[in-house]
Amino acid sequence: MTRRGYWREADGSPVAATEAHEAWAREAYPRLSGVAGTYHAVITYKDLGEDVQQASGIRTSALLHNWIGAVLGRVVHEAHRRGDPPLTALVVRTDDGMVGEGYREVLELSGEQVTTEATDRENHAAVSRLECYRRFGATLPPGGGEPALAPRLEAALARRRAREPEPPAPICPTCFVQLPTAGTCDNCA
């Protein structure tokens, strides 16, 4: 028989969704703090979802995207209450390495402008990840490290940049010769 809803793994007893979300958020906080202990580390939504269910002993048949936002929302508020950087910046999608739409809650809570641009959200998350690494004891490179996009996203962007053709060199509009680096035509100047 396939279980539906939320239940305790030990005895199969049902659990209310809000109780499960609270339990999972309590498990998520130390898990994300641990991830932050390694420079440039991230965790996928899927892996975090499995980790919190395993650690709490509470399971669900609900699809991950139907409950993980409620759990991470609690983590966002707890990090803010503690004065910690937003640990949810460490949670990325499996397919593209980006934070999800729910990251806007971090921006709202911190009083920053909420953006619909994925690039802006990713850049904010990169800065937040660096703050997490610093706060939770990651060994940083000399100079303290730089904000970085999640590794999978950075690799995808690097592949895209490699496929883009190089822009054509500027041409003098008078004699149609390629301009030197200085930008002034040697023939016409």
C-alpha positions as CSV (number, residue, x, y, z in Angstrom):
1,M,0.0,0.0,0.0
2,T,1.3,3.4,-1.0
3,R,1.2,6.0,1.9
4,R,-0.3,9.4,1.3
5,G,0.2,12.6,3.2
6,Y,2.7,12.9,6.1
7,W,3.6,10.2,8.6
8,R,6.1,9.1,11.2
9,E,8.5,6.5,9.7
10,A,8.8,4.6,13.0
11,D,5.1,3.7,13.5
12,G,3.2,5.0,10.4
13,S,1.2,7.5,12.5
14,P,-0.1,10.5,10.6
15,V,1.5,13.9,11.1
16,A,0.0,17.3,10.3
17,A,1.7,19.1,7.4
18,T,2.6,22.1,9.6
19,E,4.1,19.8,12.2
20,A,6.2,18.1,9.5
21,H,7.3,21.5,8.1
22,E,8.4,22.6,11.6
23,A,10.3,19.4,12.2
24,W,12.0,19.6,8.8
25,A,13.0,23.2,9.3
26,R,14.6,22.3,12.6
27,E,16.6,19.6,10.8
28,A,17.4,21.9,7.8
29,Y,19.1,24.6,9.8
30,P,22.0,22.5,11.1
31,R,22.3,20.7,7.8
32,L,22.6,24.0,5.9
33,S,25.1,25.3,8.6
34,G,27.2,22.2,7.8
35,V,27.1,22.8,4.1
36,A,28.2,26.4,4.8
37,G,31.3,25.0,6.5
38,T,32.8,24.1,3.0
39,Y,33.7,26.9,0.7
40,H,31.6,26.9,-2.5
41,A,29.5,24.1,-1.3
42,V,25.8,24.0,-2.1
43,I,23.0,21.4,-1.7
44,T,20.1,20.6,-4.0
45,Y,16.5,21.0,-3.0
46,K,16.1,17.2,-3.6
47,D,19.0,16.3,-1.4
48,L,18.0,18.6,1.4
49,G,14.4,17.3,1.2
50,E,15.6,13.7,1.6
51,D,18.1,14.7,4.4
52,V,15.4,16.4,6.5
53,Q,13.0,13.5,6.1
54,Q,15.6,11.0,7.1
55,A,16.8,13.0,10.1
56,S,13.4,13.8,11.4
57,G,11.8,10.4,10.8
58,I,8.8,12.1,9.2
59,R,8.1,11.2,5.6
60,T,5.7,12.5,2.9
61,S,4.3,11.4,-0.4
62,A,3.8,15.0,-1.4
63,L,5.9,16.3,-4.2
64,L,9.0,18.2,-3.0
65,H,8.0,21.5,-4.7
66,N,4.7,21.4,-2.7
67,W,6.4,21.6,0.7
68,I,10.1,22.6,0.5
69,G,9.2,26.3,0.2
70,A,7.3,26.2,3.6
71,V,10.3,24.6,5.2
72,L,12.9,27.0,3.7
73,G,10.6,30.0,4.6
74,R,11.0,28.9,8.2
75,V,14.7,28.7,7.8
76,V,14.8,32.2,6.3
77,H,13.0,33.6,9.3
78,E,15.1,31.7,11.8
79,A,18.4,32.9,10.2
80,H,17.1,36.4,10.3
81,R,16.1,36.1,13.9
82,R,19.6,34.7,14.8
83,G,21.4,37.4,12.8
84,D,22.9,34.7,10.5
85,P,23.2,35.2,6.7
86,P,20.5,33.6,4.6
87,L,21.4,29.9,4.6
88,T,18.8,29.2,1.9
89,A,21.2,30.8,-0.6
90,L,23.0,27.4,-0.4
91,V,20.0,25.5,-1.7
92,V,19.9,25.2,-5.5
93,R,18.0,23.4,-8.2
94,T,19.4,20.2,-9.5
95,D,19.0,21.0,-13.2
96,D,20.6,24.5,-13.4
97,G,22.2,25.2,-10.0
98,M,20.1,28.3,-9.4
99,V,18.2,29.3,-6.3
100,G,14.4,29.1,-6.7
101,E,11.7,31.8,-6.8
102,G,11.3,31.4,-3.1
103,Y,14.6,33.2,-2.6
104,R,12.5,36.4,-2.9
105,E,11.6,35.9,0.8
106,V,15.2,36.6,1.7
107,L,15.0,39.8,-0.2
108,E,11.7,40.8,1.3
109,L,12.8,40.1,4.9
110,S,16.0,42.0,4.5
111,G,14.1,45.0,3.1
112,E,15.8,44.8,-0.3
113,Q,14.1,45.3,-3.6
114,V,12.6,42.1,-4.8
115,T,13.6,41.5,-8.4
116,T,12.1,39.2,-11.1
117,E,15.5,39.0,-12.8
118,A,17.1,35.7,-12.2
119,T,20.6,37.2,-12.7
120,D,20.0,39.7,-9.9
121,R,18.7,37.0,-7.6
122,E,21.7,34.7,-8.4
123,N,24.2,37.5,-7.7
124,H,22.5,38.3,-4.4
125,A,22.6,34.6,-3.5
126,A,26.3,34.4,-4.4
127,V,27.1,37.2,-2.0
128,S,24.9,35.6,0.7
129,R,26.7,32.2,0.2
130,L,30.0,33.9,0.8
131,E,28.6,35.4,4.0
132,C,27.5,31.9,5.0
133,Y,30.9,30.4,4.4
134,R,32.5,33.2,6.4
135,R,30.0,32.8,9.3
136,F,30.1,29.0,9.5
137,G,33.8,28.5,9.4
138,A,34.6,27.5,5.8
139,T,38.3,27.6,5.0
140,L,38.5,30.5,2.6
141,P,41.2,31.3,0.1
142,P,43.7,34.1,0.7
143,G,41.9,37.4,0.7
144,G,38.7,36.0,2.0
145,G,37.1,34.6,-1.1
146,E,34.8,36.1,-3.7
147,P,31.1,35.7,-4.2
148,A,30.5,33.0,-6.7
149,L,27.6,31.5,-8.5
150,A,26.7,27.9,-7.7
151,P,29.2,25.6,-9.5
152,R,26.6,24.1,-11.9
153,L,25.3,27.5,-12.9
154,E,28.9,28.9,-13.3
155,A,29.8,25.9,-15.5
156,A,26.6,26.5,-17.7
157,L,27.4,30.1,-18.1
158,A,31.0,29.4,-19.0
159,R,29.8,26.9,-21.7
160,R,27.4,29.6,-23.1
161,R,30.2,32.2,-23.2
162,A,32.5,29.8,-25.0
163,R,29.8,29.2,-27.7
164,E,29.2,33.0,-28.2
165,P,31.2,34.4,-31.2
166,E,33.7,37.1,-30.5
167,P,32.4,40.5,-31.4
168,P,33.8,41.9,-34.6
169,A,36.8,44.3,-34.4
170,P,35.8,48.0,-34.8
171,I,36.4,49.4,-38.3
172,C,37.3,52.9,-39.3
173,P,34.2,54.4,-41.0
174,T,36.4,56.5,-43.4
175,C,39.0,54.0,-44.7
176,F,37.5,50.7,-43.6
177,V,40.6,49.5,-41.9
178,Q,40.5,47.7,-38.5
179,L,41.0,50.2,-35.7
180,P,44.0,49.6,-33.3
181,T,43.3,49.1,-29.6
182,A,43.5,52.9,-29.0
183,G,40.4,53.3,-31.2
184,T,41.9,56.0,-33.4
185,C,42.6,55.2,-37.1
186,D,46.4,55.5,-37.9
187,N,45.5,56.4,-41.5
188,C,42.9,59.1,-40.8
189,A,44.1,60.6,-37.6
